[in-house]
Amino acid sequence: MEKKDYSSEALKKHYEWRGKLGITARVPVGSNEELALAYTPGVAAPCLEIQKDVDKSYELTRRWNLALVVTDGSAVLGLGDIGPEAGMPVMEGKCALFKAFGDVDAFPLCLKTKDVEEMAQTIYNISGSFAGINLEDIAAPRCFELEKRLVELCDIPIFHDDQHGTAIVTYAGLLNALKIVNKKIEEVKIVINGAGAAALAIAKLLLAAGAKQISICDSRGLIYEGRVEGMNPYKEEIAKLTNLERQSGSLQDAMVGADVFIGVSVAEAVTQEMVQSMNHNSIIFACANPVPEIYPEEALSAGAKVVATGRSDFPNQINNVLAFPAIFRGAFDCRASEINDEMKLAAARAIAGLVSEAELSPEKIMPEAFDPRIKDTVAKAVVKAAKETGVNRV
């Protein structure tokens, strides 16, 4: 099935819209009294309260519901390094999704620098206006370095959606897929193709969820501890936790006897022969966009039981919009200082739980993106996990 081309209509609409965001005042300023309350002289009172206690900024301003969406334009969708200005339509769209699916007010920031320390200081210097930071479309390994630096500097949640949002929805889908094939995450052999931000985050979250057998492949084949070619500190770190047998070889070698394939890599990386070499009732998450690692009909005819992609025109879309707006909603509701693994796992389980036993099938492992239950269900799960791990401040 060919993906519909929305390019022409989208370009036309963007010329019409001239931006997807706007500022709307939440208070009236139509009289002298209203002006005196919203601005001078009345506004001095909340200013002085915040001066005495900075945390009052969450109660006396809109800070409590504001997220900053940040990019340097270096890894925008499938377009690559197109620059911060060219990344602005995507950041505006992301902000629109925050509002529509999480009732979170989000503001785009497109930085004209790729220097990690300069980016970190810029974001930190304005972080007092926000309750959380969402990093977006920043190339690896810079995205890892920036996230780590911001966690050190800031006392508000730092969330890189390309990493953690993708990992959360992947785990949510895998939870339900494993129910269908009656396998346990502790027992299955999982192969991940790709070793960028998303792949490494998926591996770490699945390990936190109890997975024991994970192997990761990059363009040079299996990653293992001690490999020299094509490695970096982040691959070396994950190599200590995965492929514990230190198997070498290609993706084709890795998939022999595997139960789960997760692709966050390149188009058509998987053949039907590879799927046939997997264990019975295999699970395929082919999430490369717009062309998946293998098309669903090919994977199913080769023996796969459950197939998911990143596309909306096939069943079982692995879509980050199921996660990030509601996760921020929950983090903001309890004024969390961070979004930790327990909160991510809780969000994934909540997403998976929205597909009832009666609904669950090989063609239905994920809730619809427009399911009205997602925001409150996931947010409540995130709040509960934040309280249990002591990172809530309300």
C-alpha positions in Angstrom: 0.0 0.0 0.0 1.4 3.4 -1.0 1.4 6.2 1.5 -0.7 9.2 0.5 1.3 12.2 -0.4 0.1 15.1 1.7 3.0 17.5 0.7 1.1 19.8 -1.7 -1.9 20.2 0.5 0.2 20.7 3.7 2.3 23.3 2.0 -0.9 25.1 0.9 -2.2 25.0 4.4 1.0 26.3 6.0 0.8 29.3 3.7 -2.7 29.8 4.9 -2.1 29.3 8.6 1.2 31.3 8.8 2.0 29.4 11.9 0.2 26.8 14.1 0.4 28.7 17.3 -0.7 32.0 18.8 -0.8 33.8 22.1 -4.2 34.2 23.7 -4.7 36.3 26.9 -6.4 34.4 29.7 -7.4 37.5 31.7 -9.4 40.6 30.7 -7.7 44.0 30.4 -10.6 46.0 29.1 -10.9 48.5 31.9 -8.7 50.5 34.3 -9.5 48.1 37.2 -8.8 45.0 35.1 -5.6 46.6 33.9 -4.6 47.4 37.5 -5.1 43.8 38.6 -3.4 42.1 35.7 -0.6 44.6 35.4 0.5 47.6 37.4 0.1 48.4 40.2 -1.5 45.1 41.3 1.1 42.8 39.7 3.7 43.9 42.2 2.1 41.7 44.9 2.7 38.3 43.1 6.1 39.5 42.0 7.1 40.0 45.6 5.6 36.6 46.6 7.8 34.9 44.0 10.8 36.8 45.2 10.4 35.3 48.6 9.7 31.8 47.3 10.5 31.0 43.7 8.3 27.9 43.8 5.3 30.4 44.0 6.0 30.9 40.3 4.1 27.6 39.7 1.1 29.0 41.5 1.0 32.6 40.5 2.0 32.3 36.8 1.4 30.0 33.9 4.7 28.3 34.5 3.1 25.3 35.9 1.7 24.3 32.5 4.4 25.5 30.2 6.7 23.2 28.3 9.7 24.3 26.1 10.1 22.3 22.9 13.8 22.7 21.8 15.6 21.7 18.6 18.8 22.6 16.8 17.3 21.4 13.5 20.0 18.7 13.1 17.7 15.6 12.8 14.3 16.8 11.7 11.9 13.9 11.0 13.5 12.0 8.0 14.9 15.2 6.6 18.2 15.3 8.5 20.1 18.4 9.3 17.9 21.1 7.7 18.6 23.9 10.3 16.7 25.5 13.1 14.5 27.7 11.0 13.5 24.8 8.8 12.7 22.8 11.8 10.2 25.4 13.1 7.1 23.9 11.4 7.8 20.6 13.1 8.3 22.3 16.5 5.0 24.2 16.1 3.3 21.0 15.2 4.7 19.3 18.3 3.4 22.2 20.4 0.0 21.8 18.9 0.0 18.1 19.8 1.0 18.9 23.4 -2.1 21.1 23.7 -4.5 18.9 21.8 -3.6 15.6 23.6 -2.3 16.8 27.0 -3.7 20.3 27.5 -0.1 21.4 27.9 1.0 24.8 26.7 4.2 24.4 24.7 6.5 26.9 23.2 9.0 26.2 20.3 12.7 27.2 20.6 14.9 26.6 17.5 18.5 27.2 18.5 21.1 28.5 16.0 24.0 26.5 17.6 25.1 22.9 17.8 27.5 23.5 20.7 26.2 21.4 23.6 27.4 23.7 26.4 26.0 26.8 24.6 22.7 25.0 24.1 22.5 23.9 27.7 23.3 27.3 29.1 20.7 28.9 26.9 18.0 26.5 27.9 19.0 26.7 31.6 19.0 30.5 31.5 15.3 30.5 30.5 14.2 27.4 32.4 12.7 29.4 35.2 9.8 30.2 32.9 8.9 26.5 32.2 7.8 23.4 34.1 9.6 21.0 31.7 11.8 20.7 28.7 11.2 18.5 25.6 14.2 18.0 23.4 13.3 17.3 19.8 15.0 16.3 16.5 18.6 16.7 17.8 21.1 14.4 16.3 23.0 11.7 18.3 25.3 11.7 20.1 24.7 15.4 20.8 21.2 14.7 22.1 22.6 12.4 24.8 25.2 14.9 25.8 22.6 17.7 26.0 20.1 15.7 28.0 22.8 14.7 30.5 24.0 18.3 30.9 20.5 19.7 31.3 19.6 17.1 34.0 22.7 18.3 35.9 21.7 22.0 35.5 17.9 22.0 35.8 15.4 21.0 38.5 12.6 20.4 36.0 11.9 17.3 33.8 14.1 16.9 30.8 12.6 14.6 28.2 13.9 13.7 24.7 10.9 12.4 22.9 12.8 10.8 20.1 14.4 8.6 22.8 12.0 8.2 25.6 8.7 8.7 23.9 9.6 6.1 21.3 10.8 3.7 23.9 7.6 4.0 25.9 5.2 3.4 23.0 7.4 0.5 21.8 7.2 -1.1 25.2 3.4 -0.5 25.4 2.9 -2.3 22.0 5.3 -5.1 23.0 3.4 -5.7 26.2 0.2 -6.4 24.3 2.0 -8.3 21.4 3.5 -10.7 24.0 0.1 -11.4 25.5 -1.1 -12.5 22.0 1.8 -14.9 21.5 1.8 -16.0 25.2 5.4 -15.2 25.8 7.1 -13.3 28.7 9.5 -10.4 28.2 12.0 -12.1 30.6 12.2 -15.1 28.2 12.1 -13.7 24.7 15.1 -13.0 22.5 14.8 -9.4 21.2 16.8 -8.0 18.2 16.9 -4.2 17.7 18.1 -2.8 14.4 19.5 0.7 14.6 21.8 2.1 17.3 20.7 5.7 17.4 18.9 7.6 20.1 15.6 5.7 19.8 17.2 2.3 19.6 19.4 2.8 22.7 16.5 4.2 24.7 14.3 1.3 23.7 16.9 -1.2 24.8 17.4 0.5 28.2 13.7 0.7 28.9 13.1 -2.9 27.9 16.0 -3.9 30.2 14.4 -1.9 33.0 11.1 -3.8 32.3 12.8 -7.2 32.8 14.1 -8.2 29.3 17.1 -10.5 29.6 18.1 -11.2 26.0 18.6 -8.1 23.8 20.9 -7.8 20.8 21.5 -4.5 18.9 22.7 -4.2 15.3 24.0 -1.1 13.5 25.2 -0.8 10.0 28.2 -2.9 10.8 26.3 -5.7 12.4 25.9 -6.9 15.9 27.2 -4.7 18.7 29.1 -6.5 21.4 31.5 -5.6 24.2 35.0 -5.4 22.8 34.0 -4.5 19.2 36.2 -1.8 17.9 34.8 -0.7 14.5 32.1 1.9 14.5 31.7 2.2 18.2 31.2 5.3 20.4 30.8 5.7 24.2 27.0 5.2 24.0 27.3 2.0 22.0 30.1 0.8 24.4 27.8 1.5 27.3 24.9 -0.5 25.9 27.2 -3.3 24.8 27.9 -4.1 28.4 24.2 -4.8 29.0 23.2 -6.5 25.8 24.4 -9.4 23.6 25.9 -11.0 26.6 27.2 -13.9 24.6 29.2 -11.4 22.5 27.9 -12.8 19.3 29.2 -11.2 16.1 27.8 -11.2 12.6 25.0 -9.5 10.6 21.4 -8.7 11.3 20.5 -11.9 9.4 22.6 -13.8 11.9 21.1 -12.0 14.9 17.5 -12.8 13.8 17.9 -16.6 13.8 15.8 -17.9 16.7 14.7 -14.4 17.8 11.2 -13.8 19.1 11.0 -10.1 18.6 12.4 -7.7 16.0 12.3 -4.0 16.6 13.4 -1.8 13.7 14.3 1.9 14.1 16.6 1.9 11.2 16.3 2.0 7.4 13.9 0.9 4.8 13.7 -2.8 3.7 16.5 -3.9 6.0 14.6 -7.2 6.8 13.8 -9.9 4.3 11.1 -12.6 4.5 13.9 -15.2 4.9 15.0 -13.4 8.1 11.5 -13.5 9.5 11.2 -17.2 8.6 14.4 -17.8 10.6 12.8 -16.4 13.8 10.9 -18.5 16.4 7.3 -19.4 15.9 4.8 -16.6 16.5 7.3 -13.9 16.0 6.7 -10.2 16.6 7.9 -7.6 14.1 8.0 -3.8 14.9 9.2 -2.3 11.6 9.2 1.4 12.5 11.3 3.0 9.8 9.4 5.8 8.1 8.0 6.2 5.5 9.2 2.8 4.2 9.4 0.2 7.0 12.1 -2.4 7.4 9.6 -4.9 5.9 6.0 -4.3 4.9 3.4 -6.0 7.1 2.0 -8.3 4.4 5.5 -9.6 3.7 6.2 -10.2 7.4 2.9 -11.9 8.0 3.2 -14.2 5.0 6.7 -15.1 6.2 5.3 -16.3 9.5 5.1 -13.3 11.8 2.2 -13.3 14.2 2.1 -9.6 15.1 3.4 -6.7 13.0 3.5 -3.0 13.9 4.9 0.0 12.0 5.3 3.7 12.4 2.7 4.4 9.8 -1.0 5.3 10.2 -2.2 3.5 7.2 -1.4 0.0 8.6 -2.7 -1.6 11.8 -0.7 -1.1 15.1 0.9 2.3 14.6 3.7 2.9 17.1 3.0 6.6 17.6 4.7 8.9 20.2 1.6 11.0 20.5 0.2 8.3 22.7 2.9 9.1 25.3 4.5 12.5 25.5 1.5 14.8 26.0 0.0 12.7 28.8 3.4 12.1 30.4 4.0 15.8 30.6 0.5 16.3 31.9 1.1 13.9 34.7 4.6 15.3 35.5 3.2 18.8 35.6 0.2 17.9 37.7 2.5 16.6 40.5 5.3 19.1 39.7 7.8 16.3 39.2 11.5 17.1 39.2 12.2 14.5 36.6 10.7 11.8 34.4 12.3 8.6 35.6 12.2 5.0 34.4 9.4 4.1 36.8 7.3 6.9 35.3 8.1 5.8 31.8 7.2 2.1 32.6 4.0 3.2 34.3 3.0 5.3 31.2 3.7 2.3 28.9 1.6 -0.1 31.0 -1.2 2.5 31.1 -1.2 2.8 27.3 -1.2 -0.9 26.9 -4.0 -1.3 29.4 -6.3 0.8 27.3 -6.7 -2.1 24.8 -9.1 -4.5 26.6 -8.8 -8.3 26.5 -11.8 -8.3 24.2 -10.3 -5.9 21.8 -6.8 -7.4 21.8 -5.8 -9.1 18.5 -2.8 -9.3 16.2 -4.3 -6.2 14.4 -5.1 -4.3 17.6 -2.3 -3.9 20.1 -2.4 -0.2 20.5 -5.1 2.3 21.4 -6.1 4.8 18.9 -4.3 8.1 19.1 -7.6 10.0 19.5 -8.8 7.8 22.4 -10.1 10.3 24.9 -9.0 8.1 27.8 -5.3 8.4 27.1 -4.6 11.8 28.7 -6.1 11.1 32.1 -5.2 7.4 32.3 -1.6 7.9 31.5 -1.2 11.1 33.5 -2.6 9.4 36.6 -0.2 6.5 36.2 2.7 8.9 35.8 1.6 10.8 39.0 1.4 7.6 41.0 4.8 6.5 39.9 6.3 9.9 40.6 4.9 9.8 44.2 6.1 6.3 44.7 9.6 7.3 43.7 9.6 10.6 45.6 10.1 13.0 42.6 6.8 14.7 43.0 6.8 18.2 44.6 3.0 18.6 45.0 
